[in-house]
Amino acid sequence: MKANSVTGKPHEAAGASSVPATQAGRMRAAVEKTVAIAPGFLRGDVDANRMANTMVHAVRNYVEQEQAAGGDGAPENAEAQALQNTLAELMACGSGFLAGRCDAACVARTMTQMVHEFTTH
């Protein structure tokens, strides 16, 4: 299998599932979706509504994937427990903003922390 010349990761085969095989992998993927657009949000290139919707959709997508994999949502190990707390924060913050319970500055604080914690340098 050839690797992508930019990422160095293997190319996905046509029709292949891109859902990670482990619970923690699915959780990390959800966090990575939000962290990927966070710098644009923090620079002002992405509005708070889009950021909050991305947060909520990433968590919902994880839940759907977890159910499809036969999971019950209970963390399978310590890493999954820590990531579950992170997903809970993303959902609470994103849905809180969308419901008018907090403001864009609150979303910015959450995403600043997520970027610091989950961005590899």
C-alpha atoms as one frame of an Amber mdcrd trajectory, in Angstrom:
protein
   0.000   0.000   0.000   1.369   3.426  -0.947   1.677   6.145   1.649   0.343
   9.650   1.187   3.312  11.844   0.276   2.102  14.634   2.558   1.002  12.764
   5.683   3.088   9.617   5.346  -0.024   7.602   6.264  -1.328   4.803   4.060
  -3.985   5.747   1.517  -7.459   4.446   2.314  -8.735   1.888  -0.142 -11.895
   2.834  -2.015 -14.864   2.148   0.243 -12.685   1.331   3.246 -13.961   2.428
   6.615 -12.062   5.241   8.263 -13.577   4.493  11.680 -10.837   3.613  14.180
 -11.003   0.059  15.517 -10.740   0.896  19.215 -12.940   2.919  21.536 -10.041
   5.221  22.450  -9.213   5.632  18.760 -12.777   6.698  18.000 -12.644   9.124
  20.923  -9.336  10.590  19.761 -10.763  11.014  16.259 -13.679  13.029  17.678
 -11.322  15.280  19.624  -9.073  15.679  16.581 -12.030  16.880  14.479 -12.582
  19.756  16.865  -8.914  20.537  17.406  -8.390  20.653  13.628 -10.573  23.742
  13.191  -9.847  25.311  16.584  -6.861  27.406  15.425  -9.058  29.022  12.764
 -11.707  29.712  15.392  -9.148  31.168  17.792  -7.818  33.438  14.989 -11.348
  34.595  14.161 -11.528  32.822  10.777 -14.250  30.425  12.010 -17.271  31.709
  13.913 -18.314  30.390  17.313 -21.484  28.830  15.921 -19.488  26.643  13.521
 -17.007  25.752  16.266 -19.788  24.757  18.667 -21.592  22.740  15.998 -18.337
  20.942  15.177 -17.888  20.087  18.856 -21.400  18.672  19.185 -21.314  16.809
  15.864 -17.931  15.231  16.651 -19.244  13.841  19.940 -22.494  12.645  18.383
 -20.535  10.968  15.582 -18.388   9.190  18.172 -21.512   7.960  19.990 -22.954
   6.609  16.731 -19.675   4.849  15.910 -19.456   3.412  19.405 -22.988   2.036
  19.205 -22.313   0.588  15.749 -19.235  -1.156  17.172 -21.388  -2.718  19.906
 -20.085  -0.492  22.689 -22.228   0.596  25.593 -20.374   3.846  26.233 -18.542
   2.618  29.311 -14.828   3.426  29.058 -12.753   0.329  28.320  -9.537   1.587
  29.951  -7.899   4.586  31.649  -7.197   6.364  28.355 -10.829   6.004  27.317
 -11.935   7.331  30.721  -9.812  10.459  30.286 -11.037  10.935  26.732 -14.641
  10.414  27.836 -14.215  13.376  30.178 -12.842  15.409  27.271 -15.798  14.477
  25.064 -18.184  15.417  27.873 -16.532  18.841  28.052 -16.790  19.300  24.283
 -20.485  18.391  24.348 -21.267  20.560  27.381 -19.437  23.564  25.978 -20.680
  23.242  22.405 -24.296  22.554  23.323 -24.173  25.227  26.017 -23.138  27.828
  23.463 -25.783  26.684  20.968 -28.438  26.899  23.706 -27.329  30.413  24.684
 -26.009  29.368  28.110 -22.481  30.598  27.429 -20.664  32.890  25.029 -17.926
  32.669  22.404 -15.286  33.516  25.002 -16.218  30.365  26.905 -15.884  28.289
  23.724 -12.506  29.958  23.101 -11.265  29.016  26.578 -12.315  25.401  26.072
 -10.759  25.162  22.627  -7.554  26.883  23.761  -7.194  24.161  26.391  -7.990
  21.431  23.850  -5.385  22.757  21.421  -2.756  22.907  24.169  -3.592  19.417
  25.390  -4.143  17.586  22.105  -1.971  19.263  19.462   1.301  17.481  18.818
   4.280  19.704  18.194
